[in-house]
Amino acid sequence: MAFGSALVFVTLAARGYVRRVSVSTVCGALWVLGLVAVTVFPKTDWSVGPSVEGTIHRYASVLAFVCLPFAVWSAATALSGPTRWRRVAKALSLLAGVWLLVIVGAVVVMLAGGEPWWRSIPLGLVERLLAATEVAAVLALVPGLPLGDDHTPEKADPLVRY
């Protein structure tokens, strides 16, 4: 997943859809680095207690899942491929944001004196739906990559160029 995502974002920059340093590439790189960190560092085994590795795993997953919707939205704006796939990519990035808001909402409820956030929602299900949505969002960018004539950053939307 990390390699395929990196390939998509590198291709976006290499073909001139976005600048080498842009919202798409920076957030895409943070998504990829987050995925690699989540793979390298195991999650906390709460029967033993907190661990440094588990903390890194948790923060890396937050970084990855927060960054990808911005990367996909920005990339979809820059693509010149079929409008349908750009809309799908943008819709999936918004849906990923909704899944994140479900988790944030549970945290807010906990901070207001409610049940712990990891128990107030079906966390495993929400995490899986979030991950599936974000992978689908990256895949929705792929059909737009080989199409179009001039993809220099100067032709891109000004918001996407930076």
Stockholm file with secondary structure:
# STOCKHOLM 1.0

chainA/1-162         MAFGSALVFVTLAARGYVRRVSVSTVCGALWVLGLVAVTVFPKTDWSVGPSVEGTIHRYASVLAFVCLPFAVWSAATALSGPTRWRRVAKALSLLAGVWLLVIVGAVVVMLAGGEPWWRSIPLGLVERLLAATEVAAVLALVPGLPLGDDHTPEKADPLVRY
#=GR chainA/1-162 SS CHHHHHHHHHHHHHTTSSCSSSHHHHHHHHHHHHHHHHHHSCCCCTTTCCCHHHHHHHHHHHHHHHHHHHHHHHHHHHCCSCHHHHHHHHHHHHHHHHHHHHHHHHHHHHHTTCSCHHHHSCHHHHHHHHHHHHHHHHHHHGGGTTCCSCCCGGGSCHHHHC
#=GC SS_cons         CHHHHHHHHHHHHHTTSSCSSSHHHHHHHHHHHHHHHHHHSCCCCTTTCCCHHHHHHHHHHHHHHHHHHHHHHHHHHHCCSCHHHHHHHHHHHHHHHHHHHHHHHHHHHHHTTCSCHHHHSCHHHHHHHHHHHHHHHHHHHGGGTTCCSCCCGGGSCHHHHC
//
